[in-house]
């Protein structure tokens, strides 16, 4: 069977599975819509969290970044994985103990202010829409190649699928759909990685294959360094980014992960606080399977791509190039008319342009793996993008229905709240689709901005809200607004207003827009602390509540005698 047939079968079967689960687990109450009724097992929640967190950026784009950036791309691996540890240890158990459905819910109650709640809703919407734009773009890329449609048509098809199970099932439907999506995406990621590792190095374990030797006895990474150096690129194993920028991006991704609203809400779906910590541990193991494989997938992909295209006749290129040219994500322009593809670091003479977002998806075709493997990767890419998109859309709908409408209409019935949640989820799908058609960058870059915004807005007020009883509503509001505005202005200035200045010579302290969330976070911390110091302390009942969250009831009583 050809690639298209396999893709229709595997993607169609996975969609049927997701929709079947959504119908079977349809939410009947707001508790089921928001937190799946609070009865999900830690193992299932760990899988769902892993799927929620491993988005199109992780599945499609991260290995692509590493493939082209080499060592510099490792910031994404370190930041996203480290952030998960931070989330599991510092935030998840306390927020679960607090017992609220959403981050704005926590902020509103902890800072005893509807204004703080509304500011938190605005931050959540900003972050979620920035993030979901990357997911929809990923959906469009997968559909455009495998169903041979335009990227924009692919985005619209993806919107329809997400609309169905996010609006119908709520968190209950999404949780069990994400368990299935995790199984699909991890299988789809590992199968081609194992195949290609065997092909290139003879080792079936991709993580070990990365350090293995190719057919001529040279180490794979050494060979890749040599090939890239000959073509005028930086060596794969050396980096160009400054140490300050690497540190800032890693930190922004770490604390951004810990402040992401769609990940935090997952810890309310388990019965107990202990289960929240346990499910975070499971999720880390499930995430590590993909994240430790990504560098190998990146190295195999770029090595094979260069090997099959660079310095080859334009008239006799492999089939995969023609397949991807239809999507406009790869292009060949024979500038000097010699009939040979020149691939160099010099933009004026480089005749091959590869979109970094295709690296994972194209790898099975480049390596001439069986057609069913190519179809499987398509299904995996869809699972990754759709699982995260659904989680984000749920955050958007709960932020609107619960945190906005309930704040101003506290007497609203549960049935009406559920209807508003579904309508706002539908509106969010349409807006997300528009972002997918008009993306502000490639998938992982867009997602990096979302993490920067989360780092600068949510993380400080959540951390200080848990660990300091002195921080008050004035400090929290001022901190969130200043952190978010500072980070957003910096990103917009260098990315949209003056892209010609977007280089290390003009950045503050050598920090790129992808890493500026770290500085935004410091601005938030300083403003929040300073404003709280010069304004009245929170009411006593709020201070008692914070102590209760941090120190379990009955702790320390044994020492009273």
WOPE-V214290 format. One record per residue. N is the residue number from 1. SS is DSSP state (H for helix, E for strand, L for the rest). D_FIRST is the distance of its C-alpha to the first C-alpha in Angstrom with 2 decimals. Layout:
n: {N N}
ss: {SS SS}
d_first: {D_FIRST D_FIRST}
This chain:
n: {1 2 3 4 5 6 7 8 9 10 11 12 13 14 15 16 17 18 19 20 21 22 23 24 25 26 27 28 29 30 31 32 33 34 35 36 37 38 39 40 41 42 43 44 45 46 47 48 49 50 51 52 53 54 55 56 57 58 59 60 61 62 63 64 65 66 67 68 69 70 71 72 73 74 75 76 77 78 79 80 81 82 83 84 85 86 87 88 89 90 91 92 93 94 95 96 97 98 99 100 101 102 103 104 105 106 107 108 109 110 111 112 113 114 115 116 117 118 119 120 121 122 123 124 125 126 127 128 129 130 131 132 133 134 135 136 137 138 139 140 141 142 143 144 145 146 147 148 149 150 151 152 153 154 155 156 157 158 159 160 161 162 163 164 165 166 167 168 169 170 171 172 173 174 175 176 177 178 179 180 181 182 183 184 185 186 187 188 189 190 191 192 193 194 195 196 197 198 199 200 201 202 203 204 205 206 207 208 209 210 211 212 213 214 215 216 217 218 219 220 221 222 223 224 225 226 227 228 229 230 231 232 233 234 235 236 237 238 239 240 241 242 243 244 245 246 247 248 249 250 251 252 253 254 255 256 257 258 259 260 261 262 263 264 265 266 267 268 269 270 271 272 273 274 275 276 277 278 279 280 281 282 283 284 285 286 287 288 289 290 291 292 293 294 295 296 297 298 299 300 301 302 303 304 305 306 307 308 309 310 311 312 313 314 315 316 317 318 319 320 321 322 323 324 325 326 327 328 329 330 331 332 333 334 335 336 337 338 339 340 341 342 343 344 345 346 347 348 349 350 351 352 353 354 355 356 357 358 359 360 361 362 363 364 365 366 367 368 369 370 371 372 373 374 375 376 377 378 379 380 381 382 383 384 385 386 387 388 389 390 391 392 393 394 395 396 397 398 399 400 401 402 403 404 405 406 407 408 409 410 411 412 413 414 415 416 417 418 419 420 421 422 423 424 425 426 427 428 429 430 431 432 433 434 435 436 437 438 439 440 441 442 443 444 445 446 447 448 449 450 451 452 453 454 455 456 457 458 459 460 461 462 463 464 465 466 467 468 469 470 471 472 473 474 475 476 477 478 479 480 481 482 483 484 485 486 487 488 489 490 491 492 493 494 495 496 497 498 499 500 501 502 503 504 505 506 507 508 509 510 511 512 513 514 515 516 517 518 519 520 521 522 523 524 525 526 527 528 529 530 531 532 533 534 535 536 537 538 539 540 541 542 543 544 545 546 547 548 549 550 551 552 553 554 555 556 557 558 559 560 561}
ss: {L L H H H H H H H H H H H H H H H H H H H H H H L L L L L H H H H H H H H H L E L H H H H H H H H H H H H L L H H H H H H H H H H H H H H H H H H H H H H H H H H H H H H H H H H H H H H H H H H H L L L L H H H H H H H H L L L H H H H H H H H H H H H H H H H H H H H H H H H H H H H H H H H H L L L L H H H H H H H H H H H H H H H H H H H H H H H H H H H H H H H H H H H H H H H H H H H H H H H H H H H L L L L H H H H L L L E L L L L L E H H H H H H H H H H H L L L L L L L L L L L L H H H H H H H H H H H H H H H H L L H H H H H H H H L E L L H H H H H H H H H H H H H H H H H H H H H H H H H H H H H H H H H H H H H L L L E H H H L L H H H H H H H L L L L E E E L L L L L L L E L L L L L L L L L L L E E E L H H H H H H H H H H H L L L L H H H H H H H H H H H H H H H H H H H H H H H H H H H H H H H H H H H H H H L L L L L H H H H H H H H H H H H H H H H H H H H H H H H L L L L L H H H H H H H H H H H H H H H H H H H H H H H H H L L L L L H H H H H H H H H H H H H H H H H H H H H H H H H L H H H L L L L L L H H H L L L L L L H H H H H H H H H H H H H H H H H L L L L L L H H H H H H H H H H H L L L L L L H H H H L}
d_first: {0.00 3.80 6.80 8.27 6.28 6.65 10.06 11.09 10.56 12.38 14.89 15.54 16.21 18.47 20.29 20.92 22.36 24.59 25.86 26.54 28.55 30.38 31.46 32.50 34.49 35.99 39.16 42.34 44.94 45.51 45.53 42.05 40.90 42.44 42.25 40.16 43.51 44.22 42.82 39.64 39.65 39.90 36.65 34.64 36.57 35.85 32.08 32.46 34.77 32.39 29.59 32.22 33.46 30.26 29.35 27.05 29.75 29.25 25.45 24.68 27.98 30.10 28.22 28.07 31.86 32.42 30.17 32.48 35.73 35.66 38.68 39.63 36.41 37.61 39.88 36.97 36.26 39.98 40.82 38.15 38.46 42.27 42.47 40.84 43.58 46.18 44.84 44.79 48.32 50.21 48.89 46.69 49.36 52.13 50.21 49.04 52.67 53.74 51.50 50.50 47.10 46.81 48.23 50.36 51.67 52.79 54.27 56.08 57.69 58.35 59.95 61.60 60.76 58.71 58.82 57.11 54.51 53.81 53.58 51.09 49.03 49.01 47.91 45.11 43.88 44.04 42.11 39.48 38.84 38.66 36.17 34.03 33.77 31.83 29.45 28.77 28.20 25.59 23.83 23.98 22.51 19.43 18.85 19.74 17.08 14.04 14.96 16.44 19.86 23.31 24.46 27.19 24.91 22.89 26.27 27.20 24.05 24.82 28.45 27.68 25.80 28.58 31.23 30.13 30.35 33.06 35.39 34.89 34.80 36.99 37.30 36.70 33.31 32.43 33.53 31.32 28.36 28.95 28.98 25.41 24.53 26.15 24.08 20.80 22.07 23.62 20.63 18.44 21.24 22.04 18.76 18.05 21.86 22.17 19.40 21.04 24.50 23.77 22.47 25.52 28.32 27.39 28.34 25.96 28.16 27.48 31.06 32.47 29.97 31.47 34.75 33.31 33.40 30.82 30.55 33.94 35.78 36.39 35.87 32.80 35.01 37.64 35.16 33.83 37.48 38.21 35.27 36.09 39.81 39.32 37.50 40.43 38.91 40.68 39.84 37.00 39.32 42.26 42.76 44.40 45.24 48.80 49.59 50.93 47.71 45.53 47.89 47.98 44.22 43.71 46.56 45.38 41.90 43.55 46.07 43.67 41.30 44.32 45.28 41.95 42.63 39.15 39.21 42.86 42.39 39.97 42.98 44.62 41.97 43.27 46.43 48.66 49.48 48.72 45.17 44.73 45.51 43.36 40.28 40.82 40.80 37.57 35.96 37.15 35.47 32.12 32.45 33.49 30.20 28.43 31.50 32.20 28.64 28.67 30.92 28.67 25.53 27.73 29.06 25.75 24.23 27.22 27.69 24.18 24.36 27.78 26.90 24.01 25.81 29.61 31.60 28.62 28.82 27.70 26.25 24.00 22.48 19.14 16.09 16.49 19.93 18.89 16.32 19.21 21.89 20.71 21.87 25.19 24.94 25.05 27.27 28.66 32.12 33.61 37.16 39.02 37.10 36.67 32.91 32.33 30.97 33.96 33.23 36.61 38.54 40.64 39.36 41.04 39.20 35.87 33.18 30.18 29.95 27.40 27.61 28.13 26.18 22.81 23.44 21.78 18.78 18.23 19.06 15.67 14.51 17.97 17.78 14.42 13.17 9.70 7.31 8.22 11.75 11.66 10.74 13.46 15.91 15.57 16.51 19.28 20.67 20.93 22.63 25.10 26.07 26.37 28.35 30.97 31.14 31.91 34.60 36.18 36.27 38.03 40.62 41.19 41.68 43.99 45.94 46.66 47.30 49.02 50.61 51.61 52.22 53.70 55.98 57.56 57.23 57.81 58.59 55.13 53.64 50.52 48.76 49.56 48.44 45.04 44.73 45.69 43.17 40.36 41.61 41.92 38.38 37.17 39.33 38.02 34.37 35.40 37.38 34.67 32.23 34.87 35.12 31.35 31.56 34.71 34.32 37.35 35.37 32.20 30.98 32.87 35.98 36.23 35.87 38.53 40.91 40.39 41.33 44.36 45.53 45.16 47.14 49.88 50.31 49.52 49.86 53.64 54.72 52.70 53.98 57.57 57.37 56.69 58.93 61.86 63.99 65.88 63.08 63.77 62.16 63.69 62.27 58.77 58.57 60.01 57.72 54.47 55.39 56.59 53.61 51.05 52.92 53.56 49.92 48.59 51.14 50.36 46.59 47.22 49.89 47.83 44.43 45.48 49.21 49.67 46.40 48.42 50.34 47.26 48.10 50.09 53.30 53.51 52.01 54.55 55.08 51.96 49.70 46.62 45.60 42.84 45.66 48.45 47.82 49.81 52.88 52.32 52.40 55.72 57.13 56.23 57.86 61.02 61.49 60.79 63.29 65.94 65.91 66.04 69.02 71.09 70.26 71.16 69.43 67.05 68.80 69.70 67.30 64.35 65.59 65.93 62.38 61.03 63.03 61.68 58.03 58.66 61.02 60.20 62.92 65.39 64.59 67.78 69.92 70.56 72.48 74.87 77.24}
